[in-house]
């Protein structure tokens, strides 16, 4: 009898321990599943859940990103392209107007989802960001004073000259390479940059051909011109995206490819670049 009771007691204890073990395993499995689910959530999942995408732009770079003088509405080539991208992805869009350096930092730290502001794809940026399919092809030119061309005949003559622009732009990097003195601004409008060249406060602005041509035309009373002989650095422009957000890149690229195919981006380009189609590769030879 004692033996029987001992066996029964042992079986009962074993059964209880098994229940505890199974319960613990189930809890672990549940915890692991929950953790895996949390890890699986991506930046793209968050964008879809919120139904909105946040895009950094300057609002001061005519005709890429600026405020209409009559309505004060944010518009421009890249602003309207990214609006159409968001529309086709069935997302609302929130623009954050930032200086050039700040917008790239905001993309890198995940404070915004993308940046759209005539951002050229270069080696350094391709190491730190992923870019959308190019929506614009161009090359570099120089804004100088009329008459004496600011004493500049070639890029070699930049040595000792005052070059205006954003500190981290590829154009300022080029100016520094040629020995120019750097003059930077805090998200100033185009007119400030251009007027300073005209009055001799600075000597030159290196920047994109299409942007410079339209900017100079917009201020005919200023003492400035596009240098007739300086052309350099064929470029590709796209939206800058956080390097980890590959799903956003894939979805944005799918829509951009559709817009290039159906001519939507070319139509937007014609509106802002005086009829020019900036989606076409430029030969500067």
C-alpha positions as a printed NumPy array, in Angstrom:
array([[  0.   ,   0.   ,   0.   ],
       [  2.786,   2.371,   0.888],
       [  4.558,   1.493,  -2.344],
       [  1.377,   2.169,  -4.32 ],
       [  0.897,   5.554,  -2.627],
       [  4.496,   6.502,  -3.277],
       [  4.115,   5.661,  -6.98 ],
       [  0.863,   7.621,  -7.183],
       [  2.438,  10.619,  -5.453],
       [  5.461,  10.486,  -7.776],
       [  3.15 ,  10.381, -10.836],
       [  1.2  ,  13.387,  -9.536],
       [  4.35 ,  15.434,  -8.916],
       [  5.714,  14.48 , -12.347],
       [  2.437,  15.526, -13.978],
       [  2.434,  18.903, -12.218],
       [  6.049,  19.541, -13.233],
       [  5.19 ,  18.687, -16.836],
       [  2.356,  21.217, -16.799],
       [  4.708,  23.909, -15.467],
       [  7.292,  23.074, -18.106],
       [  4.747,  23.124, -20.921],
       [  3.347,  26.421, -19.672],
       [  6.835,  27.918, -19.491],
       [  7.609,  26.708, -23.015],
       [  4.376,  28.156, -24.313],
       [  5.154,  31.469, -22.64 ],
       [  8.622,  31.47 , -24.185],
       [  7.154,  30.637, -27.596],
       [  4.603,  33.413, -27.216],
       [  7.32 ,  35.845, -26.143],
       [  9.553,  34.826, -29.045],
       [  6.697,  35.168, -31.508],
       [  5.897,  38.614, -30.124],
       [  9.548,  39.683, -30.334],
       [  9.857,  38.356, -33.868],
       [  6.685,  40.233, -34.825],
       [  8.094,  43.448, -33.369],
       [ 11.405,  42.98 , -35.155],
       [  9.598,  42.33 , -38.426],
       [  7.938,  45.772, -38.355],
       [  9.833,  48.068, -40.741],
       [  9.906,  51.775, -41.535],
       [  7.752,  51.008, -44.569],
       [  5.225,  49.233, -42.323],
       [  5.041,  52.389, -40.197],
       [  4.534,  54.566, -43.281],
       [  1.691,  52.335, -44.478],
       [  0.115,  52.201, -41.035],
       [  0.169,  55.989, -40.69 ],
       [ -0.781,  56.481, -44.34 ],
       [  1.725,  59.308, -44.659],
       [  5.284,  59.982, -45.784],
       [  7.547,  62.783, -44.509],
       [  9.781,  64.523, -47.058],
       [ 12.489,  67.104, -46.378],
       [ 12.974,  69.916, -48.874],
       [ 14.292,  73.476, -48.721],
       [ 11.431,  75.563, -50.099],
       [ 14.063,  78.06 , -51.303],
       [ 15.574,  76.397, -54.383],
       [ 13.847,  77.65 , -57.537],
       [ 12.526,  75.84 , -59.564],
       [ 13.047,  72.577, -57.651],
       [ 11.496,  73.534, -54.309],
       [ 10.138,  77.005, -53.579],
       [  7.065,  78.925, -52.456],
       [  4.85 ,  80.496, -55.099],
       [  5.048,  84.28 , -54.748],
       [  1.28 ,  84.669, -55.167],
       [ -0.139,  81.774, -53.163],
       [  2.851,  81.055, -50.892],
       [  2.192,  77.377, -51.674],
       [  5.176,  75.027, -51.697],
       [  5.816,  73.862, -55.257],
       [  8.62 ,  73.105, -57.715],
       [  9.794,  70.268, -59.944],
       [ 10.757,  67.791, -57.218],
       [  7.95 ,  68.871, -54.905],
       [  5.38 ,  68.029, -57.588],
       [  7.121,  64.789, -58.596],
       [  7.162,  63.554, -55.002],
       [  3.521,  64.626, -54.564],
       [  2.569,  62.422, -57.524],
       [  4.667,  59.555, -56.136],
       [  2.836,  59.788, -52.807],
       [ -0.519,  59.972, -54.578],
       [  0.174,  56.788, -56.538],
       [  1.308,  55.056, -53.351],
       [ -1.968,  56.207, -51.751],
       [ -0.107,  58.152, -49.07 ],
       [ -0.531,  61.634, -47.642],
       [  2.615,  63.74 , -47.664],
       [  4.136,  66.052, -45.062],
       [  6.921,  68.388, -46.169],
       [  9.553,  69.652, -43.731],
       [ 11.425,  72.704, -44.97 ],
       [ 15.046,  72.416, -43.888],
       [ 18.479,  73.625, -44.899],
       [ 20.443,  71.3  , -47.175],
       [ 22.777,  69.914, -44.522],
       [ 19.959,  69.475, -42.01 ],
       [ 17.742,  67.581, -44.442],
       [ 20.411,  64.959, -45.137],
       [ 21.042,  64.545, -41.411],
       [ 17.292,  64.129, -40.882],
       [ 17.142,  61.352, -43.481],
       [ 20.13 ,  59.605, -41.945],
       [ 18.666,  59.71 , -38.426],
       [ 15.183,  58.657, -39.557],
       [ 13.477,  61.947, -38.653],
       [ 12.157,  62.134, -42.211],
       [ 11.561,  59.386, -44.763],
       [ 13.091,  61.062, -47.829],
       [ 14.745,  64.261, -49.023],
       [ 13.898,  65.927, -52.349],
       [ 16.032,  68.944, -53.185],
       [ 18.157,  68.445, -56.307],
       [ 20.417,  66.042, -54.421],
       [ 23.119,  64.67 , -56.671],
       [ 24.19 ,  61.056, -56.371],
       [ 27.897,  61.02 , -55.649],
       [ 30.223,  58.414, -54.201],
       [ 30.065,  59.688, -50.632],
       [ 26.256,  59.962, -50.565],
       [ 25.817,  56.542, -52.12 ],
       [ 27.772,  55.144, -49.181],
       [ 25.474,  56.849, -46.663],
       [ 22.072,  56.808, -48.376],
       [ 20.088,  54.895, -50.936],
       [ 18.664,  56.845, -53.846],
       [ 15.603,  56.507, -55.971],
       [ 15.754,  55.995, -59.709],
       [ 17.132,  59.265, -61.164],
       [ 14.442,  61.786, -62.087],
       [ 16.828,  64.407, -63.476],
       [ 20.089,  64.469, -65.451],
       [ 22.182,  67.607, -65.707],
       [ 25.698,  69.07 , -65.389],
       [ 27.473,  71.852, -63.527],
       [ 27.867,  75.485, -64.565],
       [ 29.018,  78.739, -62.92 ],
       [ 27.178,  81.978, -62.229],
       [ 29.581,  84.917, -62.471],
       [ 29.449,  88.701, -62.907],
       [ 28.699,  90.133, -66.309],
       [ 31.482,  91.874, -68.169],
       [ 34.562,  90.37 , -66.515],
       [ 33.067,  86.917, -65.681],
       [ 34.405,  87.495, -62.149],
       [ 37.934,  87.077, -63.521],
       [ 37.311,  83.365, -64.113],
       [ 38.153,  81.639, -67.39 ],
       [ 38.404,  78.025, -66.223],
       [ 37.838,  76.082, -63.003],
       [ 41.536,  76.55 , -62.214],
       [ 40.819,  80.278, -61.767],
       [ 38.623,  79.558, -58.742],
       [ 41.69 ,  79.687, -56.511],
       [ 41.279,  82.599, -54.108],
       [ 37.769,  83.434, -55.354],
       [ 34.745,  83.51 , -53.033],
       [ 32.348,  80.68 , -53.894],
       [ 28.814,  80.804, -52.478],
       [ 26.7  ,  77.742, -51.688],
       [ 25.831,  74.975, -49.241],
       [ 28.822,  73.607, -47.368],
       [ 28.139,  69.915, -48.06 ],
       [ 27.011,  70.259, -51.68 ],
       [ 29.066,  68.571, -54.39 ],
       [ 29.548,  71.992, -55.957],
       [ 31.119,  73.504, -52.852],
       [ 33.321,  70.447, -52.546],
       [ 34.512,  71.094, -56.099],
       [ 35.108,  74.779, -55.339],
       [ 37.235,  73.832, -52.328],
       [ 39.235,  71.391, -54.442],
       [ 40.144,  74.264, -56.759],
       [ 41.15 ,  76.519, -53.871],
       [ 38.091,  78.785, -53.621],
       [ 37.12 ,  80.482, -50.365],
       [ 33.865,  79.037, -49.051],
       [ 30.9  ,  81.347, -48.318],
       [ 27.814,  79.584, -46.931],
       [ 24.246,  80.654, -46.15 ],
       [ 21.536,  79.333, -43.843],
       [ 18.817,  78.19 , -46.284],
       [ 18.762,  81.612, -48.003],
       [ 16.637,  82.18 , -51.147],
       [ 18.224,  82.206, -54.594],
       [ 18.111,  85.986, -54.895],
       [ 20.462,  86.452, -51.942],
       [ 23.087,  84.148, -53.469],
       [ 22.783,  85.748, -56.895],
       [ 22.755,  89.359, -55.716],
       [ 25.927,  88.827, -53.683],
       [ 27.765,  87.704, -56.824],
       [ 26.431,  90.698, -58.757],
       [ 27.623,  93.25 , -56.175],
       [ 30.992,  91.536, -55.641],
       [ 30.396,  90.217, -52.135],
       [ 31.116,  86.801, -53.624],
       [ 32.522,  85.831, -57.03 ],
       [ 30.89 ,  82.649, -58.219],
       [ 28.159,  80.091, -57.642],
       [ 28.817,  76.572, -58.881],
       [ 25.584,  74.664, -59.347],
       [ 23.288,  72.767, -61.666],
       [ 22.834,  74.024, -65.241],
       [ 19.029,  73.992, -65.276],
       [ 18.705,  75.605, -61.861],
       [ 21.264,  78.301, -62.641],
       [ 19.816,  79.161, -66.067],
       [ 16.316,  79.705, -64.699],
       [ 17.539,  81.484, -61.578],
       [ 19.551,  83.995, -63.632],
       [ 16.6  ,  84.535, -65.982],
       [ 14.334,  85.194, -63.004],
       [ 16.485,  88.168, -61.915],
       [ 17.389,  90.031, -65.142],
       [ 18.332,  93.221, -63.287],
       [ 21.182,  91.58 , -61.405],
       [ 24.728,  91.896, -62.7  ],
       [ 25.156,  88.156, -63.333],
       [ 25.389,  85.616, -66.14 ],
       [ 26.04 ,  81.935, -66.781],
       [ 29.7  ,  81.402, -67.669],
       [ 29.791,  80.535, -71.393],
       [ 32.744,  78.136, -71.228],
       [ 32.498,  76.263, -67.93 ],
       [ 30.67 ,  72.926, -68.057],
       [ 31.566,  69.998, -65.818],
       [ 30.405,  66.956, -63.872],
       [ 27.412,  65.28 , -65.561],
       [ 25.027,  64.468, -62.723],
       [ 22.087,  62.284, -61.706],
       [ 19.474,  63.54 , -59.262],
       [ 17.133,  61.399, -57.155],
       [ 15.38 ,  61.267, -53.8  ],
       [ 17.671,  60.45 , -50.84 ],
       [ 16.372,  57.666, -48.565],
       [ 17.618,  56.184, -45.299],
       [ 19.948,  53.296, -46.095],
       [ 17.887,  50.804, -44.077],
       [ 14.572,  51.67 , -45.702],
       [ 14.922,  49.447, -48.768],
       [ 11.178,  48.762, -48.931],
       [ 10.474,  52.467, -49.364],
       [ 13.09 ,  52.592, -52.12 ],
       [ 11.459,  49.645, -53.913],
       [  7.968,  51.13 , -53.765],
       [  9.103,  54.632, -54.753],
       [ 11.154,  53.265, -57.644],
       [  8.248,  51.233, -58.953],
       [  6.137,  54.385, -59.158],
       [  8.964,  56.541, -60.593],
       [  9.568,  53.96 , -63.315],
       [  5.859,  54.137, -64.189],
       [  5.998,  57.947, -64.251],
       [  9.069,  57.951, -66.5  ],
       [  7.382,  55.451, -68.804],
       [  4.074,  57.33 , -69.07 ],
       [  5.756,  60.744, -69.451],
       [  4.465,  62.27 , -66.205],
       [  7.896,  63.419, -64.99 ],
       [  8.728,  64.866, -68.419],
       [  5.486,  66.879, -68.275],
       [  6.32 ,  68.214, -64.804],
       [  9.833,  69.033, -66.033],
       [  8.497,  71.041, -68.971],
       [  6.368,  73.106, -66.591],
       [  9.257,  74.09 , -64.336],
       [ 12.246,  74.069, -66.702],
       [ 10.898,  76.183, -69.542],
       [  9.973,  73.209, -71.744],
       [ 13.135,  71.186, -71.108],
       [ 12.963,  67.459, -70.386],
       [ 15.429,  66.922, -67.553],
       [ 14.782,  63.16 , -67.515],
       [ 17.041,  62.823, -70.564],
       [ 20.792,  62.21 , -70.153],
       [ 22.842,  65.277, -71.122],
       [ 25.99 ,  65.142, -73.301],
       [ 28.239,  68.118, -72.457],
       [ 31.073,  67.34 , -74.871]])
